[in-house]
Amino acid sequence: MPPATVMAQAADASGIYLVLALVLPVVGILLNFLAGGRYARVITLGLLAAGLGVAAGVVEGVWRTGAALTYLPGGWLPPLGVKLRADGLSAAMIAVTAIVIFAVGLYAPVEFRVPRGKPETRKSLSFWILLLAIWVAMNAVFLGNDLFNLYVALELVTFAAVPLVSLSGTAGTVRAALRYLLFVLIGSVLYLLGTALLYGQYGTLDIALLAERVRPGPGLWVAAALMTAGLAAKTALFPLHLWLPPAHSGAPPAASALLSALVVKGSFFLTVRIWFDVMPGLTGFAASQILGAMGGGAILFGGIVALRQARLKLLIAYSTLAQLGYLFLMFPLAAGALAAHSGVNLALSAGLYQAMTHAFAKAAMFMAAGLIAEAVGHDRIADLRGIGRALPVTALAFGIAALSLIGVPPTGGFFTKWMLLSAAAATGQWWWIVVVLAGGLLAGGYMFRFISPALAEAETPLVIQVPVARGRELVVLGLAIGALLLGVMPQKPLQLLQIGRAPNPVAVWP
Amino acid sequence: MSVPTVLGICAAFLVGVGLYGLIVQPRPLRKILAFNLLGSGVFLLFGVLARRGAAAGWTADPVPQALVITGIVVAFSATALAVALMLRLFAETGGTSLQDDPPKAVKSEGADA
């Protein structure tokens, strides 16, 4: 395979940003190991700021060319080479990831810095390394174009996420981390098994080549079912969610924000790739209804259980469970659109938009809860009456994020639900309309359980034991405003999501 | 039966046993061992595919072998991480139970000590 001719064709100037998105964090990880915990914060924050520039470069490149950016490492073409490719979906997710991780980096130093004159702690080094590891692994998931490399990327996400759960090292969090690891390992092996079956049938794992070769048949169904089930376990889709609440609520707030906002989206993103790019239009209507039913189950179950939580962090963790359900409603809606010979793009945009707005809103919410717990020393909802007067900026951020999760206009969450409802109405699947509306009511219920007393006046004003830095409150508010802006200005992000996609995949399967 | 068929059946058997163990066994060490059995089954399947040369009609396909090597590294790292977490759990609580309701378990151990 002569690399020279290939290089000429692949060397788009913006392609270099795809490489930087993978190289920068790895450089940071190595530097942190060399420099140690005392300097890890400075190194990491510098690289995260540079990472914002890289993400902007990717988005700008995709936007300007109106097509997917590609880079062929070493000049090797698929199937032997591993192509890096960023279409609109990847660019949007890379940007969201860079922003959320940067915000987490700004928020976290209080807990993970080494005070002057004190010895280094284990977590002051490992947190920053894991933060960079999550970043590179998520970028690898978004840029990967080969199913096996995507498997490795997913495992990198897992290996970075599991230690984040057990950063504090107490028995409860170690147990949660071990359960999390064992659960997602089942998922990754099932995914790998599906990959093996696909390779055995079609002789390639490159997404573009596979899309040309796949044919409907039992072999494809089994592989797709294994991969989807494995990825659903990693995304904590109901009823494979058992690991999520203890893991997400036990981690330090900065880590919870990463886990809830980003990590679960990695495996979701891969599911989208498989259903929409590897086998567009080949998945049956019935199969997509099953996936949608699991999503619907997540929305209702997560919402009802969240109503009963006594602790704020657990409430937010169960809310994540419910919000993840909305992601999977896009599959039946897209299948319905295909059956009706109309475009899948509305359903696809709705799903990805949910992933983006939830990333902003949930990261903001976990970090706001972290600030509250830090200030008053606990997160028992019953004893947080009047917290809105004590920490007004944090409460405002929490409130905006909650409005987005409930789906109140003009937030991004409202816009997502509106797209989901339109897609459901257009394809005549009224039962998803019921689920979405019920989910919104439940979200309203569990959010107001906290917000309503929080804004009320307490008989005895809450005592702020540890003052909270205004800068950190503003970081959290910034993320919440991100979720709001996605609803106020949806045109550009929606256009971005469409770049590099076929206008309408042909429906092969009824 | 041809060699790939026999090996393929072996792979399916390993996957079945591993999956059963991973889901049914309550103890983490057994779950980790079951995960390795399950992984071995998948790697064996890749080996069968390489033998069959599905990609290009060659006598042996090198790509699955490269995939298996990477897969083994990943599975090894996962095992190491799981064992490390298990040892830490043992050091903290004196047991490796994954049972829910950790506050109760911790309390009863505290009462014993």
Interface residues (C-beta under 8 A of the other chain):
Chain A: P79 L80 F148 Y151 V152 E155 T158 F159 V162 P163 S166 G169 T170 A171 G172 V174 R175 A177 L178 R179 L181 L182 L185 I186 S188 V189 L192 L193 A196 L197 Y199 G200 Q201 G203 T204
Chain B: V15 G18 L19 L22 I23 P28 K31 I32 F35 L38 G39 V42 L45 F46 V48 L49 R52 A54 A55 A56 D61 V63 P64 L67 T70 G71 V74 S77 A78 L81 A82 L85 M86 R88 L89 E92 T93 L98 P102 P103 V106
